[in-house]
């Protein structure tokens, strides 16, 4: 007997998008599907109202999210995948980072959109944590899920079969809406017809969960049945679609559908958020480096700005540190810099301890670190580094870290090694004010606190200006503290 998941449905009314949380109730493992990031085009303001509702549901049910699934690169809304991933990284610190996933043909869409919107290749490399092959399987808890290729609306489009539920994205709409447009680059009315036939060939009792709904007034559904004040419906069964889909019900010939769909698409205007959605979504949910004529951001939530491509969980940059980073002559996209608070001792609010940090109970109040003088009361959110190093590991080799290996192996990123240390994270070019003088130190001398050799950091760190004559209450222009 097929195990069935619990399906939670959330409707985003501005773009008419259905979002889903699918869970194994026995293990409390869950996935999110097609989450929406709210973007107001006239003002350039990003909000997370829709995504926060998903987070509230997940927290209320006690779920642990393992994956954030995209059916395709959406053209009508921005994905909230990276915002959700960053929030969940903090909330689920004891679990692996949720993967942002999409179909493997996203590379075709990325290639096309990079030419249209002049997107740098570096922004698209490893933009997603995992790309699914056709018919690939994975699990939601103990429930098997399968990926199926459903091209037509876009060439990269996939669906997810979980139990007897199929999350179809834009490959089929509810029967009284019918089908989605196919005029995007790589789209095909012929492919869409065949994808819809594939869905209609599934067992009659299977539920087809759609990616969008635009309910007509004539729909014979009570407003509020699924969504307050709306006739929107998240799914119908295969049997109902076979009998009632106004574009491809049983007996519809492919030539007739292709002719009608092509004529219909030729008169459609571009989606309102096409340029904005594509530029964010092909980047795996990360924001472009800066504004353009087609896209501007006036307000960006803090956890959205934490889309640090370098290392999603280990290193977060801070705006107060941009002067130090700039002094290293290293290009770091502005969109990777977070608004996080800055620790005046170590510079960054890294939530993961160095690999060889001694064990301690972070929940025990009053403990004080003998090196940084930090207390567990203040740093209760710290987490142990994953156990990937043993006593024989060479911590001076950044390639040993899976988060940094791809960075240090690319020639154009070699200079990043000067800014990111595999032991302490980001490296300040200015030593703390009370750091002992290194003027008479030799290249082979080793710091007793960080184990860093002077030879490795020669010419990269500088003595802090004297603060002896600073007036009481003076504020450091870098860290913003007295």
CORPE-V238179 format. One record per residue. N is the residue number from 1. RES is the residue in one small letter. SS is DSSP state (H for helix, E for strand, L for the rest). PSI is psi in whole degrees, 0 to 359 (* if undefined). Layout:
n=N res=RES ss=SS psi=PSI
n=N res=RES ss=SS psi=PSI
This chain:
n=1 res=x ss=L psi=134
n=2 res=x ss=L psi=130
n=3 res=x ss=L psi=138
n=4 res=x ss=L psi=140
n=5 res=x ss=L psi=168
n=6 res=x ss=E psi=126
n=7 res=x ss=E psi=121
n=8 res=x ss=E psi=133
n=9 res=x ss=E psi=135
n=10 res=x ss=E psi=124
n=11 res=x ss=E psi=130
n=12 res=x ss=E psi=109
n=13 res=x ss=L psi=334
n=14 res=x ss=L psi=315
n=15 res=x ss=L psi=2
n=16 res=x ss=L psi=33
n=17 res=x ss=E psi=132
n=18 res=x ss=E psi=129
n=19 res=x ss=E psi=149
n=20 res=x ss=E psi=146
n=21 res=x ss=E psi=123
n=22 res=x ss=E psi=126
n=23 res=x ss=E psi=151
n=24 res=x ss=E psi=110
n=25 res=x ss=L psi=338
n=26 res=x ss=L psi=322
n=27 res=x ss=L psi=346
n=28 res=x ss=L psi=20
n=29 res=x ss=E psi=144
n=30 res=x ss=E psi=162
n=31 res=x ss=E psi=154
n=32 res=x ss=E psi=146
n=33 res=x ss=E psi=126
n=34 res=x ss=L psi=57
n=35 res=x ss=L psi=149
n=36 res=x ss=E psi=135
n=37 res=x ss=E psi=124
n=38 res=x ss=E psi=126
n=39 res=x ss=E psi=125
n=40 res=x ss=E psi=108
n=41 res=x ss=L psi=315
n=42 res=x ss=L psi=323
n=43 res=x ss=L psi=341
n=44 res=x ss=L psi=17
n=45 res=x ss=E psi=130
n=46 res=x ss=E psi=131
n=47 res=x ss=E psi=167
n=48 res=x ss=L psi=30
n=49 res=x ss=H psi=311
n=50 res=x ss=H psi=316
n=51 res=x ss=H psi=324
n=52 res=x ss=H psi=330
n=53 res=x ss=H psi=323
n=54 res=x ss=H psi=317
n=55 res=x ss=H psi=321
n=56 res=x ss=H psi=317
n=57 res=x ss=H psi=313
n=58 res=x ss=H psi=315
n=59 res=x ss=H psi=318
n=60 res=x ss=H psi=327
n=61 res=x ss=H psi=350
n=62 res=x ss=L psi=30
n=63 res=x ss=L psi=153
n=64 res=x ss=E psi=123
n=65 res=x ss=E psi=126
n=66 res=x ss=E psi=333
n=67 res=x ss=E psi=149
n=68 res=x ss=E psi=112
n=69 res=x ss=E psi=133
n=70 res=x ss=L psi=137
n=71 res=x ss=L psi=333
n=72 res=x ss=L psi=177
n=73 res=x ss=L psi=103
n=74 res=x ss=L psi=145
n=75 res=x ss=L psi=356
n=76 res=x ss=L psi=355
n=77 res=x ss=L psi=159
n=78 res=x ss=E psi=142
n=79 res=x ss=E psi=144
n=80 res=x ss=L psi=15
n=81 res=x ss=H psi=315
n=82 res=x ss=H psi=324
n=83 res=x ss=H psi=312
n=84 res=x ss=H psi=319
n=85 res=x ss=H psi=318
n=86 res=x ss=H psi=321
n=87 res=x ss=H psi=315
n=88 res=x ss=H psi=332
n=89 res=x ss=H psi=323
n=90 res=x ss=H psi=318
n=91 res=x ss=H psi=329
n=92 res=x ss=L psi=48
n=93 res=x ss=L psi=336
n=94 res=x ss=L psi=356
n=95 res=x ss=L psi=160
n=96 res=x ss=L psi=152
n=97 res=x ss=L psi=130
n=98 res=x ss=L psi=135
n=99 res=x ss=E psi=137
n=100 res=x ss=E psi=120
n=101 res=x ss=E psi=153
n=102 res=x ss=E psi=174
n=103 res=x ss=E psi=154
n=104 res=x ss=L psi=339
n=105 res=x ss=L psi=8
n=106 res=x ss=H psi=333
n=107 res=x ss=H psi=327
n=108 res=x ss=H psi=317
n=109 res=x ss=H psi=320
n=110 res=x ss=H psi=318
n=111 res=x ss=H psi=317
n=112 res=x ss=H psi=312
n=113 res=x ss=H psi=331
n=114 res=x ss=H psi=328
n=115 res=x ss=H psi=323
n=116 res=x ss=H psi=317
n=117 res=x ss=H psi=10
n=118 res=x ss=L psi=51
n=119 res=x ss=L psi=126
n=120 res=x ss=L psi=144
n=121 res=x ss=H psi=327
n=122 res=x ss=H psi=334
n=123 res=x ss=H psi=340
n=124 res=x ss=H psi=344
n=125 res=x ss=L psi=124
n=126 res=x ss=L psi=37
n=127 res=x ss=L psi=331
n=128 res=x ss=L psi=150
n=129 res=x ss=L psi=331
n=130 res=x ss=E psi=138
n=131 res=x ss=E psi=128
n=132 res=x ss=E psi=140
n=133 res=x ss=L psi=160
n=134 res=x ss=L psi=135
n=135 res=x ss=L psi=13
n=136 res=x ss=L psi=147
n=137 res=x ss=E psi=153
n=138 res=x ss=E psi=181
n=139 res=x ss=E psi=148
n=140 res=x ss=E psi=98
n=141 res=x ss=L psi=243
n=142 res=x ss=L psi=7
n=143 res=x ss=E psi=129
n=144 res=x ss=E psi=140
n=145 res=x ss=E psi=149
n=146 res=x ss=E psi=142
n=147 res=x ss=E psi=131
n=148 res=x ss=E psi=139
n=149 res=x ss=E psi=125
n=150 res=x ss=L psi=67
n=151 res=x ss=L psi=167
n=152 res=x ss=L psi=295
n=153 res=x ss=L psi=312
n=154 res=x ss=L psi=157
n=155 res=x ss=L psi=337
n=156 res=x ss=L psi=0
n=157 res=x ss=L psi=133
n=158 res=x ss=E psi=165
n=159 res=x ss=E psi=166
n=160 res=x ss=E psi=122
n=161 res=x ss=E psi=115
n=162 res=x ss=E psi=109
n=163 res=x ss=L psi=229
n=164 res=x ss=L psi=28
n=165 res=x ss=E psi=135
n=166 res=x ss=E psi=122
n=167 res=x ss=E psi=102
n=168 res=x ss=E psi=353
n=169 res=x ss=E psi=230
n=170 res=x ss=L psi=21
n=171 res=x ss=L psi=342
n=172 res=x ss=L psi=142
n=173 res=x ss=L psi=175
n=174 res=x ss=L psi=154
n=175 res=x ss=L psi=324
n=176 res=x ss=L psi=1
n=177 res=x ss=L psi=318
n=178 res=x ss=L psi=270
n=179 res=x ss=L psi=166
n=180 res=x ss=L psi=162
n=181 res=x ss=L psi=157
n=182 res=x ss=L psi=19
n=183 res=x ss=L psi=10
n=184 res=x ss=L psi=159
n=185 res=x ss=L psi=126
n=186 res=x ss=L psi=355
n=187 res=x ss=L psi=160
n=188 res=x ss=L psi=124
n=189 res=x ss=H psi=326
n=190 res=x ss=H psi=314
n=191 res=x ss=H psi=320
n=192 res=x ss=H psi=317
n=193 res=x ss=H psi=313
n=194 res=x ss=H psi=324
n=195 res=x ss=H psi=319
n=196 res=x ss=H psi=323
n=197 res=x ss=H psi=325
n=198 res=x ss=H psi=318
n=199 res=x ss=H psi=320
n=200 res=x ss=H psi=348
n=201 res=x ss=L psi=356
n=202 res=x ss=L psi=165
n=203 res=x ss=L psi=141
n=204 res=x ss=L psi=331
n=205 res=x ss=L psi=352
n=206 res=x ss=L psi=142
n=207 res=x ss=E psi=129
n=208 res=x ss=E psi=104
n=209 res=x ss=E psi=122
n=210 res=x ss=E psi=158
n=211 res=x ss=L psi=334
n=212 res=x ss=E psi=160
n=213 res=x ss=L psi=133
n=214 res=x ss=L psi=76
n=215 res=x ss=L psi=127
n=216 res=x ss=L psi=157
n=217 res=x ss=L psi=332
n=218 res=x ss=L psi=355
n=219 res=x ss=L psi=131
n=220 res=x ss=L psi=62
n=221 res=x ss=L psi=137
n=222 res=x ss=L psi=128
n=223 res=x ss=L psi=132
n=224 res=x ss=L psi=359
n=225 res=x ss=L psi=321
n=226 res=x ss=L psi=328
n=227 res=x ss=E psi=134
n=228 res=x ss=L psi=124
n=229 res=x ss=L psi=12
n=230 res=x ss=E psi=155
n=231 res=x ss=L psi=11
n=232 res=x ss=L psi=140
n=233 res=x ss=L psi=132
n=234 res=x ss=L psi=331
n=235 res=x ss=E psi=161
n=236 res=x ss=E psi=167
n=237 res=x ss=E psi=164
n=238 res=x ss=H psi=318
n=239 res=x ss=H psi=317
n=240 res=x ss=H psi=319
n=241 res=x ss=H psi=319
n=242 res=x ss=H psi=322
n=243 res=x ss=H psi=329
n=244 res=x ss=H psi=348
n=245 res=x ss=L psi=121
n=246 res=x ss=L psi=348
n=247 res=x ss=L psi=328
n=248 res=x ss=L psi=28
n=249 res=x ss=L psi=162
n=250 res=x ss=L psi=133
n=251 res=x ss=L psi=349
n=252 res=x ss=L psi=127
n=253 res=x ss=L psi=144
n=254 res=x ss=H psi=316
n=255 res=x ss=H psi=321
n=256 res=x ss=H psi=318
n=257 res=x ss=H psi=314
n=258 res=x ss=H psi=318
n=259 res=x ss=H psi=313
n=260 res=x ss=H psi=315
n=261 res=x ss=H psi=319
n=262 res=x ss=H psi=318
n=263 res=x ss=H psi=319
n=264 res=x ss=H psi=315
n=265 res=x ss=H psi=331
n=266 res=x ss=H psi=341
n=267 res=x ss=L psi=6
n=268 res=x ss=L psi=142
n=269 res=x ss=L psi=162
n=270 res=x ss=L psi=148
n=271 res=x ss=L psi=146
n=272 res=x ss=L psi=327
n=273 res=x ss=L psi=25
n=274 res=x ss=H psi=304
n=275 res=x ss=H psi=318
n=276 res=x ss=H psi=315
n=277 res=x ss=H psi=314
n=278 res=x ss=H psi=322
n=279 res=x ss=H psi=328
n=280 res=x ss=H psi=316
n=281 res=x ss=H psi=325
n=282 res=x ss=L psi=345
n=283 res=x ss=L psi=10
n=284 res=x ss=L psi=25
n=285 res=x ss=L psi=3
n=286 res=x ss=L psi=149
n=287 res=x ss=L psi=150
n=288 res=x ss=L psi=162
n=289 res=x ss=L psi=320
n=290 res=x ss=L psi=180
n=291 res=x ss=L psi=161
n=292 res=x ss=L psi=178
n=293 res=x ss=L psi=330
n=294 res=x ss=L psi=344
n=295 res=x ss=L psi=131
n=296 res=x ss=L psi=152
n=297 res=x ss=L psi=119
n=298 res=x ss=L psi=331
n=299 res=x ss=E psi=127
n=300 res=x ss=L psi=124
n=301 res=x ss=L psi=147
n=302 res=x ss=H psi=313
n=303 res=x ss=H psi=344
n=304 res=x ss=H psi=324
n=305 res=x ss=H psi=349
n=306 res=x ss=L psi=22
n=307 res=x ss=L psi=67
n=308 res=x ss=L psi=109
n=309 res=x ss=L psi=332
n=310 res=x ss=L psi=312
n=311 res=x ss=L psi=110
n=312 res=x ss=L psi=331
n=313 res=x ss=L psi=335
n=314 res=x ss=L psi=326
n=315 res=x ss=L psi=123
n=316 res=x ss=L psi=127
n=317 res=x ss=E psi=162
n=318 res=x ss=E psi=148
n=319 res=x ss=H psi=329
n=320 res=x ss=H psi=345
n=321 res=x ss=H psi=4
n=322 res=x ss=H psi=328
n=323 res=x ss=H psi=318
n=324 res=x ss=H psi=317
n=325 res=x ss=H psi=318
n=326 res=x ss=H psi=328
n=327 res=x ss=H psi=343
n=328 res=x ss=L psi=359
n=329 res=x ss=L psi=43
n=330 res=x ss=L psi=131
n=331 res=x ss=L psi=116
n=332 res=x ss=L psi=119
n=333 res=x ss=L psi=138
n=334 res=x ss=H psi=329
n=335 res=x ss=H psi=350
n=336 res=x ss=H psi=357
n=337 res=x ss=E psi=125
n=338 res=x ss=E psi=162
n=339 res=x ss=L psi=20
n=340 res=x ss=L psi=155
n=341 res=x ss=L psi=157
n=342 res=x ss=L psi=127
n=343 res=x ss=L psi=126
n=344 res=x ss=L psi=349
n=345 res=x ss=L psi=305
n=346 res=x ss=L psi=354
n=347 res=x ss=L psi=321
n=348 res=x ss=L psi=157
n=349 res=x ss=L psi=65
n=350 res=x ss=L psi=128
n=351 res=x ss=L psi=357
n=352 res=x ss=E psi=127
n=353 res=x ss=L psi=158
n=354 res=x ss=L psi=155
n=355 res=x ss=L psi=323
n=356 res=x ss=L psi=24
n=357 res=x ss=L psi=135
n=358 res=x ss=L psi=149
n=359 res=x ss=L psi=145
n=360 res=x ss=L psi=161
n=361 res=x ss=L psi=103
n=362 res=x ss=L psi=342
n=363 res=x ss=L psi=354
n=364 res=x ss=L psi=113
n=365 res=x ss=L psi=153
n=366 res=x ss=L psi=353
n=367 res=x ss=L psi=140
n=368 res=x ss=E psi=130
n=369 res=x ss=L psi=127
n=370 res=x ss=L psi=347
n=371 res=x ss=L psi=304
n=372 res=x ss=L psi=351
n=373 res=x ss=L psi=16
n=374 res=x ss=L psi=145
n=375 res=x ss=E psi=155
n=376 res=x ss=L psi=336
n=377 res=x ss=L psi=321
n=378 res=x ss=L psi=327
n=379 res=x ss=L psi=43
n=380 res=x ss=L psi=347
n=381 res=x ss=L psi=10
n=382 res=x ss=L psi=149
n=383 res=x ss=E psi=150
n=384 res=x ss=L psi=146
n=385 res=x ss=L psi=141
n=386 res=x ss=L psi=143
n=387 res=x ss=L psi=67
n=388 res=x ss=L psi=354
n=389 res=x ss=L psi=144
n=390 res=x ss=L psi=183
n=391 res=x ss=L psi=341
n=392 res=x ss=L psi=355
n=393 res=x ss=L psi=147
n=394 res=x ss=L psi=100
n=395 res=x ss=L psi=352
n=396 res=x ss=L psi=353
n=397 res=x ss=L psi=108
n=398 res=x ss=H psi=340
n=399 res=x ss=H psi=345
n=400 res=x ss=H psi=342
n=401 res=x ss=L psi=123
n=402 res=x ss=L psi=337
n=403 res=x ss=L psi=334
n=404 res=x ss=L psi=350
n=405 res=x ss=H psi=320
n=406 res=x ss=H psi=334
n=407 res=x ss=H psi=309
n=408 res=x ss=H psi=344
n=409 res=x ss=L psi=349
n=410 res=x ss=L psi=124
n=411 res=x ss=H psi=320
n=412 res=x ss=H psi=350
n=413 res=x ss=H psi=8
n=414 res=x ss=H psi=324
n=415 res=x ss=H psi=346
n=416 res=x ss=H psi=335
n=417 res=x ss=H psi=334
n=418 res=x ss=H psi=338
n=419 res=x ss=L psi=339
n=420 res=x ss=E psi=117
n=421 res=x ss=E psi=133
n=422 res=x ss=L psi=350
n=423 res=x ss=L psi=308
n=424 res=x ss=L psi=2
n=425 res=x ss=E psi=234
n=426 res=x ss=E psi=144
n=427 res=x ss=L psi=122
n=428 res=x ss=L psi=143
n=429 res=x ss=L psi=355
n=430 res=x ss=E psi=127
n=431 res=x ss=L psi=158
n=432 res=x ss=L psi=155
n=433 res=x ss=L psi=326
n=434 res=x ss=L psi=17
n=435 res=x ss=L psi=135
n=436 res=x ss=L psi=150
n=437 res=x ss=L psi=141
n=438 res=x ss=L psi=13
n=439 res=x ss=L psi=322
n=440 res=x ss=L psi=8
n=441 res=x ss=L psi=155
n=442 res=x ss=L psi=161
n=443 res=x ss=L psi=326
n=444 res=x ss=L psi=352
n=445 res=x ss=L psi=142
n=446 res=x ss=E psi=135
n=447 res=x ss=L psi=127
n=448 res=x ss=L psi=347
n=449 res=x ss=L psi=308
n=450 res=x ss=L psi=351
n=451 res=x ss=L psi=17
n=452 res=x ss=L psi=138
n=453 res=x ss=E psi=149
n=454 res=x ss=H psi=326
n=455 res=x ss=H psi=323
n=456 res=x ss=H psi=327
n=457 res=x ss=H psi=10
n=458 res=x ss=L psi=128
n=459 res=x ss=L psi=0
n=460 res=x ss=L psi=339
n=461 res=x ss=L psi=150
n=462 res=x ss=E psi=151
n=463 res=x ss=L psi=140
n=464 res=x ss=L psi=139
n=465 res=x ss=L psi=148
n=466 res=x ss=L psi=139
n=467 res=x ss=L psi=10
n=468 res=x ss=L psi=324
n=469 res=x ss=L psi=5
n=470 res=x ss=L psi=135
n=471 res=x ss=L psi=158
n=472 res=x ss=L psi=132
n=473 res=x ss=L psi=3
n=474 res=x ss=L psi=144
n=475 res=x ss=L psi=130
n=476 res=x ss=L psi=129
n=477 res=x ss=L psi=347
n=478 res=x ss=L psi=304
n=479 res=x ss=L psi=348
n=480 res=x ss=L psi=21
n=481 res=x ss=L psi=160
n=482 res=x ss=L psi=*
